[in-house]
Structures are given as C-alpha cells and as structure tokens.
Amino acid sequence: MSRKPRPRILVVEPDPGFRKELAEACRDEPYDLLLSADPEQARGLLDHSPPDLVVVDSALGPAVLAALEATPRGRRTPLLMTLAAPDPEEDAVLKAFEEGADDLLCRPFGVAWLRTRFRVWLSRSLRFERPTRPS
C-alpha cells in the first residue's frame, strides 16, 4: 500500500525572522512547508516540488505568479497573497486579486491565523482532512 504524499505549501517571504517563526509554528502540522526568500528561489522549488498552495507577499506576487504559471499545474494552484497594510486601500485589494490572488491576508497577522488559512485551503483538496471545530 503506497503512502499518500503530504500536502506542500510554498511560502515566498523576504523576512527571515518570519520564515523562521512560521517554520517553527508549523513543524508538527500535517503538511510540508517550502520556504523561499525570493522569486528566484521559489522558481527552483516550483520546478522541483509542485506545491498545493502558494503564499506570497504582494510585492513579489507578479514574479512568483509567472513562475507558477510555467509549471505543469499552472494556475490550478491556489495563491494566497499577503498585503503589508492593516487596512489597505480598495485599489490595493483589487490589484492583488487582478494579479491572480485567490485569497488575501493583510499584515500584521499572527502565525495561527496563517496556519488556519493553510488548513482551509488545503481542505479543498482531497489530500487533506478539514479540522473539526471544538464543541
């Protein structure tokens, strides 16, 4: 019997401190994090191991999206974009969605919030079980 592969999430995040915090917070989660500092490194990870979800800072979004579109799965991979504004202008939000975001998360946000978004997006796949709500 073959073992089902673990879901993979590519996070393209220029802040090394946040990448470290995220890696530690997700250590025991039932998915693998692929952490990248920039679009070039992300491109290499996309070529090597196609993710089930991509998370990217809006400033890096267009370059990462171009790399994602060049993969065999292309734009079927959900893209969660982060915006560096707690209360962004409507134009910034619209631009993120026009650039290809499937979901948006505004900074600052906690790691727990991001992990919840990971679970929600991965639950849309047959490869991940949706978490149950506490009673």
C-alpha positions, 0 to 999 in steps of 0.5 A: 500500500503506497503512502499518500504524499503530504500536502506542500505549501510554498511560502515566498517571504523576504523576512527571515525572522518570519520564515523562521517563526512560521517554520517553527509554528508549523513543524508538527502540522500535517503538511510540508512547508517550502520556504523561499526568500525570493522569486528566484528561489521559489522558481527552483522549488516550483520546478522541483516540488509542485506545491498545493498552495502558494503564499506570497507577499504582494510585492513579489506576487507578479514574479512568483505568479509567472513562475507558477504559471510555467509549471505543469499545474499552472494556475490550478494552484491556489495563491494566497497573497499577503498585503503589508497594510492593516487596512489597505486601500480598495485599489490595493485589494483589487490589484492583488486579486487582478494579479491572480490572488485567490485569497488575501491576508493583510499584515500584521497577522499572527502565525495561527491565523496563517496556519488556519488559512493553510488548513482551509485551503488545503481542505479543498483538496482531497489530500487533506482532512478539514479540522473539526471545530471544538464543541 
